[in-house]
Amino acid sequence: MLARSKGKARVDQGKLPIEFRKNLSLNKKDFGSIEYMLRKGHRQLEIYSDPGIRNVSH
């Protein structure tokens, strides 16, 4: 996962803690939901790291 984020420092770091706080109540053994959120996060990272994206609102 770290390899995916290298070179993508342009992405707004303020949104990350918000997403983690929203999902604190998630059961740590709920692998289906965790995998879904990881896939969703990777897609968002790809979209937000596009050079054509200039403003990302929360």
mmCIF file of the N, C-alpha and C atoms, coordinates in Angstrom:
data_MODEL
# 
_entry.id   MODEL 
# 
loop_
_atom_site.group_PDB 
_atom_site.id 
_atom_site.type_symbol 
_atom_site.label_atom_id 
_atom_site.label_alt_id 
_atom_site.label_comp_id 
_atom_site.label_asym_id 
_atom_site.label_entity_id 
_atom_site.label_seq_id 
_atom_site.pdbx_PDB_ins_code 
_atom_site.Cartn_x 
_atom_site.Cartn_y 
_atom_site.Cartn_z 
_atom_site.occupancy 
_atom_site.B_iso_or_equiv 
_atom_site.pdbx_formal_charge 
_atom_site.auth_seq_id 
_atom_site.auth_comp_id 
_atom_site.auth_asym_id 
_atom_site.auth_atom_id 
_atom_site.pdbx_PDB_model_num 
ATOM 1   N N  . MET A 1 1  ? 0.830   -1.186 0.000   1.00 0.00 ? 1  MET A N  1 
ATOM 2   C CA . MET A 1 1  ? 0.000   0.000  0.000   1.00 0.00 ? 1  MET A CA 1 
ATOM 3   C C  . MET A 1 1  ? 0.877   1.251  0.000   1.00 0.00 ? 1  MET A C  1 
ATOM 4   N N  . LEU A 1 2  ? 1.989   1.205  0.679   1.00 0.00 ? 2  LEU A N  1 
ATOM 5   C CA . LEU A 1 2  ? 2.876   2.360  0.708   1.00 0.00 ? 2  LEU A CA 1 
ATOM 6   C C  . LEU A 1 2  ? 3.405   2.663  -0.683  1.00 0.00 ? 2  LEU A C  1 
ATOM 7   N N  . ALA A 1 3  ? 3.662   1.618  -1.459  1.00 0.00 ? 3  ALA A N  1 
ATOM 8   C CA . ALA A 1 3  ? 4.181   1.819  -2.812  1.00 0.00 ? 3  ALA A CA 1 
ATOM 9   C C  . ALA A 1 3  ? 3.182   2.578  -3.666  1.00 0.00 ? 3  ALA A C  1 
ATOM 10  N N  . ARG A 1 4  ? 1.907   2.347  -3.444  1.00 0.00 ? 4  ARG A N  1 
ATOM 11  C CA . ARG A 1 4  ? 0.888   3.048  -4.223  1.00 0.00 ? 4  ARG A CA 1 
ATOM 12  C C  . ARG A 1 4  ? 0.873   4.539  -3.914  1.00 0.00 ? 4  ARG A C  1 
ATOM 13  N N  . SER A 1 5  ? 1.169   4.890  -2.675  1.00 0.00 ? 5  SER A N  1 
ATOM 14  C CA . SER A 1 5  ? 1.053   6.292  -2.279  1.00 0.00 ? 5  SER A CA 1 
ATOM 15  C C  . SER A 1 5  ? 2.312   7.099  -2.558  1.00 0.00 ? 5  SER A C  1 
ATOM 16  N N  . LYS A 1 6  ? 3.424   6.450  -2.886  1.00 0.00 ? 6  LYS A N  1 
ATOM 17  C CA . LYS A 1 6  ? 4.645   7.199  -3.182  1.00 0.00 ? 6  LYS A CA 1 
ATOM 18  C C  . LYS A 1 6  ? 4.430   8.050  -4.417  1.00 0.00 ? 6  LYS A C  1 
ATOM 19  N N  . GLY A 1 7  ? 4.874   9.270  -4.354  1.00 0.00 ? 7  GLY A N  1 
ATOM 20  C CA . GLY A 1 7  ? 4.752   10.159 -5.498  1.00 0.00 ? 7  GLY A CA 1 
ATOM 21  C C  . GLY A 1 7  ? 3.376   10.791 -5.612  1.00 0.00 ? 7  GLY A C  1 
ATOM 22  N N  . LYS A 1 8  ? 2.508   10.566 -4.652  1.00 0.00 ? 8  LYS A N  1 
ATOM 23  C CA . LYS A 1 8  ? 1.159   11.112 -4.720  1.00 0.00 ? 8  LYS A CA 1 
ATOM 24  C C  . LYS A 1 8  ? 0.924   12.081 -3.573  1.00 0.00 ? 8  LYS A C  1 
ATOM 25  N N  . ALA A 1 9  ? 1.948   12.820 -3.223  1.00 0.00 ? 9  ALA A N  1 
ATOM 26  C CA . ALA A 1 9  ? 1.872   13.742 -2.092  1.00 0.00 ? 9  ALA A CA 1 
ATOM 27  C C  . ALA A 1 9  ? 0.932   14.895 -2.373  1.00 0.00 ? 9  ALA A C  1 
ATOM 28  N N  . ARG A 1 10 ? 0.534   15.072 -3.637  1.00 0.00 ? 10 ARG A N  1 
ATOM 29  C CA . ARG A 1 10 ? -0.359  16.142 -4.025  1.00 0.00 ? 10 ARG A CA 1 
ATOM 30  C C  . ARG A 1 10 ? -1.770  15.957 -3.467  1.00 0.00 ? 10 ARG A C  1 
ATOM 31  N N  . VAL A 1 11 ? -2.114  14.745 -3.144  1.00 0.00 ? 11 VAL A N  1 
ATOM 32  C CA . VAL A 1 11 ? -3.466  14.437 -2.687  1.00 0.00 ? 11 VAL A CA 1 
ATOM 33  C C  . VAL A 1 11 ? -3.703  15.095 -1.335  1.00 0.00 ? 11 VAL A C  1 
ATOM 34  N N  . ASP A 1 12 ? -4.893  15.619 -1.151  1.00 0.00 ? 12 ASP A N  1 
ATOM 35  C CA . ASP A 1 12 ? -5.260  16.313 0.084   1.00 0.00 ? 12 ASP A CA 1 
ATOM 36  C C  . ASP A 1 12 ? -5.177  15.364 1.274   1.00 0.00 ? 12 ASP A C  1 
ATOM 37  N N  . GLN A 1 13 ? -4.295  15.663 2.219   1.00 0.00 ? 13 GLN A N  1 
ATOM 38  C CA . GLN A 1 13 ? -4.093  14.817 3.384   1.00 0.00 ? 13 GLN A CA 1 
ATOM 39  C C  . GLN A 1 13 ? -5.149  15.057 4.461   1.00 0.00 ? 13 GLN A C  1 
ATOM 40  N N  . GLY A 1 14 ? -5.933  16.108 4.352   1.00 0.00 ? 14 GLY A N  1 
ATOM 41  C CA . GLY A 1 14 ? -6.939  16.400 5.364   1.00 0.00 ? 14 GLY A CA 1 
ATOM 42  C C  . GLY A 1 14 ? -8.092  15.426 5.351   1.00 0.00 ? 14 GLY A C  1 
ATOM 43  N N  . LYS A 1 15 ? -8.354  14.810 4.233   1.00 0.00 ? 15 LYS A N  1 
ATOM 44  C CA . LYS A 1 15 ? -9.482  13.893 4.118   1.00 0.00 ? 15 LYS A CA 1 
ATOM 45  C C  . LYS A 1 15 ? -9.194  12.542 4.769   1.00 0.00 ? 15 LYS A C  1 
ATOM 46  N N  . LEU A 1 16 ? -7.927  12.145 4.843   1.00 0.00 ? 16 LEU A N  1 
ATOM 47  C CA . LEU A 1 16 ? -7.594  10.830 5.377   1.00 0.00 ? 16 LEU A CA 1 
ATOM 48  C C  . LEU A 1 16 ? -8.044  10.631 6.818   1.00 0.00 ? 16 LEU A C  1 
ATOM 49  N N  . PRO A 1 17 ? -7.707  11.519 7.758   1.00 0.00 ? 17 PRO A N  1 
ATOM 50  C CA . PRO A 1 17 ? -8.159  11.313 9.138   1.00 0.00 ? 17 PRO A CA 1 
ATOM 51  C C  . PRO A 1 17 ? -9.684  11.308 9.264   1.00 0.00 ? 17 PRO A C  1 
ATOM 52  N N  . ILE A 1 18 ? -10.354 12.063 8.435   1.00 0.00 ? 18 ILE A N  1 
ATOM 53  C CA . ILE A 1 18 ? -11.817 12.100 8.472   1.00 0.00 ? 18 ILE A CA 1 
ATOM 54  C C  . ILE A 1 18 ? -12.381 10.728 8.134   1.00 0.00 ? 18 ILE A C  1 
ATOM 55  N N  . GLU A 1 19 ? -11.855 10.100 7.091   1.00 0.00 ? 19 GLU A N  1 
ATOM 56  C CA . GLU A 1 19 ? -12.324 8.772  6.689   1.00 0.00 ? 19 GLU A CA 1 
ATOM 57  C C  . GLU A 1 19 ? -12.040 7.736  7.773   1.00 0.00 ? 19 GLU A C  1 
ATOM 58  N N  . PHE A 1 20 ? -10.878 7.810  8.410   1.00 0.00 ? 20 PHE A N  1 
ATOM 59  C CA . PHE A 1 20 ? -10.567 6.867  9.477   1.00 0.00 ? 20 PHE A CA 1 
ATOM 60  C C  . PHE A 1 20 ? -11.524 7.040  10.650  1.00 0.00 ? 20 PHE A C  1 
ATOM 61  N N  . ARG A 1 21 ? -11.805 8.274  11.037  1.00 0.00 ? 21 ARG A N  1 
ATOM 62  C CA . ARG A 1 21 ? -12.715 8.525  12.166  1.00 0.00 ? 21 ARG A CA 1 
ATOM 63  C C  . ARG A 1 21 ? -14.123 8.037  11.864  1.00 0.00 ? 21 ARG A C  1 
ATOM 64  N N  . LYS A 1 22 ? -14.563 8.186  10.610  1.00 0.00 ? 22 LYS A N  1 
ATOM 65  C CA . LYS A 1 22 ? -15.914 7.747  10.247  1.00 0.00 ? 22 LYS A CA 1 
ATOM 66  C C  . LYS A 1 22 ? -16.074 6.240  10.408  1.00 0.00 ? 22 LYS A C  1 
ATOM 67  N N  . ASN A 1 23 ? -14.991 5.497  10.284  1.00 0.00 ? 23 ASN A N  1 
ATOM 68  C CA . ASN A 1 23 ? -15.079 4.038  10.293  1.00 0.00 ? 23 ASN A CA 1 
ATOM 69  C C  . ASN A 1 23 ? -14.466 3.397  11.532  1.00 0.00 ? 23 ASN A C  1 
ATOM 70  N N  . LEU A 1 24 ? -14.341 4.137  12.614  1.00 0.00 ? 24 LEU A N  1 
ATOM 71  C CA . LEU A 1 24 ? -13.768 3.585  13.839  1.00 0.00 ? 24 LEU A CA 1 
ATOM 72  C C  . LEU A 1 24 ? -14.610 2.451  14.424  1.00 0.00 ? 24 LEU A C  1 
ATOM 73  N N  . SER A 1 25 ? -15.899 2.493  14.239  1.00 0.00 ? 25 SER A N  1 
ATOM 74  C CA . SER A 1 25 ? -16.773 1.490  14.837  1.00 0.00 ? 25 SER A CA 1 
ATOM 75  C C  . SER A 1 25 ? -16.807 0.184  14.044  1.00 0.00 ? 25 SER A C  1 
ATOM 76  N N  . LEU A 1 26 ? -16.127 0.132  12.931  1.00 0.00 ? 26 LEU A N  1 
ATOM 77  C CA . LEU A 1 26 ? -16.115 -1.063 12.092  1.00 0.00 ? 26 LEU A CA 1 
ATOM 78  C C  . LEU A 1 26 ? -15.415 -2.211 12.814  1.00 0.00 ? 26 LEU A C  1 
ATOM 79  N N  . ASN A 1 27 ? -16.027 -3.388 12.763  1.00 0.00 ? 27 ASN A N  1 
ATOM 80  C CA . ASN A 1 27 ? -15.435 -4.573 13.369  1.00 0.00 ? 27 ASN A CA 1 
ATOM 81  C C  . ASN A 1 27 ? -14.153 -4.942 12.623  1.00 0.00 ? 27 ASN A C  1 
ATOM 82  N N  . LYS A 1 28 ? -13.092 -5.171 13.355  1.00 0.00 ? 28 LYS A N  1 
ATOM 83  C CA . LYS A 1 28 ? -11.792 -5.463 12.744  1.00 0.00 ? 28 LYS A CA 1 
ATOM 84  C C  . LYS A 1 28 ? -11.775 -6.797 12.006  1.00 0.00 ? 28 LYS A C  1 
ATOM 85  N N  . LYS A 1 29 ? -12.764 -7.638 12.230  1.00 0.00 ? 29 LYS A N  1 
ATOM 86  C CA . LYS A 1 29 ? -12.836 -8.933 11.548  1.00 0.00 ? 29 LYS A CA 1 
ATOM 87  C C  . LYS A 1 29 ? -13.788 -8.904 10.355  1.00 0.00 ? 29 LYS A C  1 
ATOM 88  N N  . ASP A 1 30 ? -14.334 -7.751 10.039  1.00 0.00 ? 30 ASP A N  1 
ATOM 89  C CA . ASP A 1 30 ? -15.244 -7.601 8.897   1.00 0.00 ? 30 ASP A CA 1 
ATOM 90  C C  . ASP A 1 30 ? -14.414 -7.369 7.633   1.00 0.00 ? 30 ASP A C  1 
ATOM 91  N N  . PHE A 1 31 ? -13.816 -8.449 7.134   1.00 0.00 ? 31 PHE A N  1 
ATOM 92  C CA . PHE A 1 31 ? -12.873 -8.345 6.029   1.00 0.00 ? 31 PHE A CA 1 
ATOM 93  C C  . PHE A 1 31 ? -13.518 -7.845 4.741   1.00 0.00 ? 31 PHE A C  1 
ATOM 94  N N  . GLY A 1 32 ? -14.771 -8.191 4.518   1.00 0.00 ? 32 GLY A N  1 
ATOM 95  C CA . GLY A 1 32 ? -15.456 -7.731 3.314   1.00 0.00 ? 32 GLY A CA 1 
ATOM 96  C C  . GLY A 1 32 ? -15.546 -6.218 3.254   1.00 0.00 ? 32 GLY A C  1 
ATOM 97  N N  . SER A 1 33 ? -15.946 -5.614 4.356   1.00 0.00 ? 33 SER A N  1 
ATOM 98  C CA . SER A 1 33 ? -16.056 -4.155 4.404   1.00 0.00 ? 33 SER A CA 1 
ATOM 99  C C  . SER A 1 33 ? -14.691 -3.487 4.324   1.00 0.00 ? 33 SER A C  1 
ATOM 100 N N  . ILE A 1 34 ? -13.711 -4.077 4.984   1.00 0.00 ? 34 ILE A N  1 
ATOM 101 C CA . ILE A 1 34 ? -12.364 -3.501 4.961   1.00 0.00 ? 34 ILE A CA 1 
ATOM 102 C C  . ILE A 1 34 ? -11.795 -3.539 3.552   1.00 0.00 ? 34 ILE A C  1 
ATOM 103 N N  . GLU A 1 35 ? -11.961 -4.673 2.863   1.00 0.00 ? 35 GLU A N  1 
ATOM 104 C CA . GLU A 1 35 ? -11.468 -4.778 1.489   1.00 0.00 ? 35 GLU A CA 1 
ATOM 105 C C  . GLU A 1 35 ? -12.186 -3.795 0.576   1.00 0.00 ? 35 GLU A C  1 
ATOM 106 N N  . TYR A 1 36 ? -13.495 -3.628 0.787   1.00 0.00 ? 36 TYR A N  1 
ATOM 107 C CA . TYR A 1 36 ? -14.257 -2.670 -0.015  1.00 0.00 ? 36 TYR A CA 1 
ATOM 108 C C  . TYR A 1 36 ? -13.717 -1.252 0.177   1.00 0.00 ? 36 TYR A C  1 
ATOM 109 N N  . MET A 1 37 ? -13.470 -0.873 1.434   1.00 0.00 ? 37 MET A N  1 
ATOM 110 C CA . MET A 1 37 ? -12.970 0.476  1.702   1.00 0.00 ? 37 MET A CA 1 
ATOM 111 C C  . MET A 1 37 ? -11.562 0.677  1.136   1.00 0.00 ? 37 MET A C  1 
ATOM 112 N N  . LEU A 1 38 ? -10.734 -0.367 1.165   1.00 0.00 ? 38 LEU A N  1 
ATOM 113 C CA . LEU A 1 38 ? -9.405  -0.264 0.563   1.00 0.00 ? 38 LEU A CA 1 
ATOM 114 C C  . LEU A 1 38 ? -9.502  -0.038 -0.945  1.00 0.00 ? 38 LEU A C  1 
ATOM 115 N N  . ARG A 1 39 ? -10.384 -0.807 -1.609  1.00 0.00 ? 39 ARG A N  1 
ATOM 116 C CA . ARG A 1 39 ? -10.562 -0.623 -3.060  1.00 0.00 ? 39 ARG A CA 1 
ATOM 117 C C  . ARG A 1 39 ? -11.083 0.773  -3.365  1.00 0.00 ? 39 ARG A C  1 
ATOM 118 N N  . LYS A 1 40 ? -12.033 1.230  -2.569  1.00 0.00 ? 40 LYS A N  1 
ATOM 119 C CA . LYS A 1 40 ? -12.595 2.570  -2.759  1.00 0.00 ? 40 LYS A CA 1 
ATOM 120 C C  . LYS A 1 40 ? -11.521 3.641  -2.563  1.00 0.00 ? 40 LYS A C  1 
ATOM 121 N N  . GLY A 1 41 ? -10.687 3.469  -1.543  1.00 0.00 ? 41 GLY A N  1 
ATOM 122 C CA . GLY A 1 41 ? -9.609  4.423  -1.284  1.00 0.00 ? 41 GLY A CA 1 
ATOM 123 C C  . GLY A 1 41 ? -8.589  4.459  -2.406  1.00 0.00 ? 41 GLY A C  1 
ATOM 124 N N  . HIS A 1 42 ? -8.264  3.294  -2.957  1.00 0.00 ? 42 HIS A N  1 
ATOM 125 C CA . HIS A 1 42 ? -7.307  3.248  -4.066  1.00 0.00 ? 42 HIS A CA 1 
ATOM 126 C C  . HIS A 1 42 ? -7.871  3.952  -5.296  1.00 0.00 ? 42 HIS A C  1 
ATOM 127 N N  . ARG A 1 43 ? -9.166  3.738  -5.559  1.00 0.00 ? 43 ARG A N  1 
ATOM 128 C CA . ARG A 1 43 ? -9.801  4.421  -6.704  1.00 0.00 ? 43 ARG A CA 1 
ATOM 129 C C  . ARG A 1 43 ? -9.789  5.927  -6.502  1.00 0.00 ? 43 ARG A C  1 
ATOM 130 N N  . GLN A 1 44 ? -10.133 6.379  -5.298  1.00 0.00 ? 44 GLN A N  1 
ATOM 131 C CA . GLN A 1 44 ? -10.133 7.813  -5.015  1.00 0.00 ? 44 GLN A CA 1 
ATOM 132 C C  . GLN A 1 44 ? -8.734  8.392  -5.132  1.00 0.00 ? 44 GLN A C  1 
ATOM 133 N N  . LEU A 1 45 ? -7.734  7.658  -4.670  1.00 0.00 ? 45 LEU A N  1 
ATOM 134 C CA . LEU A 1 45 ? -6.354  8.117  -4.765  1.00 0.00 ? 45 LEU A CA 1 
ATOM 135 C C  . LEU A 1 45 ? -5.947  8.289  -6.223  1.00 0.00 ? 45 LEU A C  1 
ATOM 136 N N  . GLU A 1 46 ? -6.322  7.347  -7.069  1.00 0.00 ? 46 GLU A N  1 
ATOM 137 C CA . GLU A 1 46 ? -6.004  7.451  -8.493  1.00 0.00 ? 46 GLU A CA 1 
ATOM 138 C C  . GLU A 1 46 ? -6.691  8.668  -9.116  1.00 0.00 ? 46 GLU A C  1 
ATOM 139 N N  . ILE A 1 47 ? -7.947  8.883  -8.763  1.00 0.00 ? 47 ILE A N  1 
ATOM 140 C CA . ILE A 1 47 ? -8.699  10.013 -9.320  1.00 0.00 ? 47 ILE A CA 1 
ATOM 141 C C  . ILE A 1 47 ? -8.109  11.331 -8.840  1.00 0.00 ? 47 ILE A C  1 
ATOM 142 N N  . TYR A 1 48 ? -7.863  11.451 -7.524  1.00 0.00 ? 48 TYR A N  1 
ATOM 143 C CA . TYR A 1 48 ? -7.385  12.710 -6.959  1.00 0.00 ? 48 TYR A CA 1 
ATOM 144 C C  . TYR A 1 48 ? -5.949  13.022 -7.340  1.00 0.00 ? 48 TYR A C  1 
ATOM 145 N N  . SER A 1 49 ? -5.162  12.006 -7.673  1.00 0.00 ? 49 SER A N  1 
ATOM 146 C CA . SER A 1 49 ? -3.769  12.252 -8.036  1.00 0.00 ? 49 SER A CA 1 
ATOM 147 C C  . SER A 1 49 ? -3.606  12.612 -9.507  1.00 0.00 ? 49 SER A C  1 
ATOM 148 N N  . ASP A 1 50 ? -4.690  12.639 -10.248 1.00 0.00 ? 50 ASP A N  1 
ATOM 149 C CA . ASP A 1 50 ? -4.644  13.044 -11.657 1.00 0.00 ? 50 ASP A CA 1 
ATOM 150 C C  . ASP A 1 50 ? -4.234  14.515 -11.733 1.00 0.00 ? 50 ASP A C  1 
ATOM 151 N N  . PRO A 1 51 ? -3.273  14.849 -12.580 1.00 0.00 ? 51 PRO A N  1 
ATOM 152 C CA . PRO A 1 51 ? -2.816  16.244 -12.673 1.00 0.00 ? 51 PRO A CA 1 
ATOM 153 C C  . PRO A 1 51 ? -3.919  17.224 -13.088 1.00 0.00 ? 51 PRO A C  1 
ATOM 154 N N  . GLY A 1 52 ? -4.970  16.737 -13.720 1.00 0.00 ? 52 GLY A N  1 
ATOM 155 C CA . GLY A 1 52 ? -6.065  17.607 -14.141 1.00 0.00 ? 52 GLY A CA 1 
ATOM 156 C C  . GLY A 1 52 ? -6.978  18.027 -12.997 1.00 0.00 ? 52 GLY A C  1 
ATOM 157 N N  . ILE A 1 53 ? -6.900  17.342 -11.866 1.00 0.00 ? 53 ILE A N  1 
ATOM 158 C CA . ILE A 1 53 ? -7.723  17.668 -10.705 1.00 0.00 ? 53 ILE A CA 1 
ATOM 159 C C  . ILE A 1 53 ? -7.052  18.812 -9.962  1.00 0.00 ? 53 ILE A C  1 
ATOM 160 N N  . ARG A 1 54 ? -7.778  19.887 -9.759  1.00 0.00 ? 54 ARG A N  1 
ATOM 161 C CA . ARG A 1 54 ? -7.198  21.063 -9.117  1.00 0.00 ? 54 ARG A CA 1 
ATOM 162 C C  . ARG A 1 54 ? -7.748  21.306 -7.713  1.00 0.00 ? 54 ARG A C  1 
ATOM 163 N N  . ASN A 1 55 ? -8.983  20.923 -7.454  1.00 0.00 ? 55 ASN A N  1 
ATOM 164 C CA . ASN A 1 55 ? -9.585  21.210 -6.160  1.00 0.00 ? 55 ASN A CA 1 
ATOM 165 C C  . ASN A 1 55 ? -10.419 20.011 -5.729  1.00 0.00 ? 55 ASN A C  1 
ATOM 166 N N  . VAL A 1 56 ? -10.184 19.538 -4.526  1.00 0.00 ? 56 VAL A N  1 
ATOM 167 C CA . VAL A 1 56 ? -10.936 18.421 -3.979  1.00 0.00 ? 56 VAL A CA 1 
ATOM 168 C C  . VAL A 1 56 ? -11.654 18.933 -2.746  1.00 0.00 ? 56 VAL A C  1 
ATOM 169 N N  . SER A 1 57 ? -12.971 18.911 -2.775  1.00 0.00 ? 57 SER A N  1 
ATOM 170 C CA . SER A 1 57 ? -13.727 19.378 -1.609  1.00 0.00 ? 57 SER A CA 1 
ATOM 171 C C  . SER A 1 57 ? -14.063 18.189 -0.725  1.00 0.00 ? 57 SER A C  1 
ATOM 172 N N  . HIS A 1 58 ? -14.203 18.459 0.553   1.00 0.00 ? 58 HIS A N  1 
ATOM 173 C CA . HIS A 1 58 ? -14.482 17.392 1.519   1.00 0.00 ? 58 HIS A CA 1 
ATOM 174 C C  . HIS A 1 58 ? -15.938 17.154 1.498   1.00 0.00 ? 58 HIS A C  1 
# 
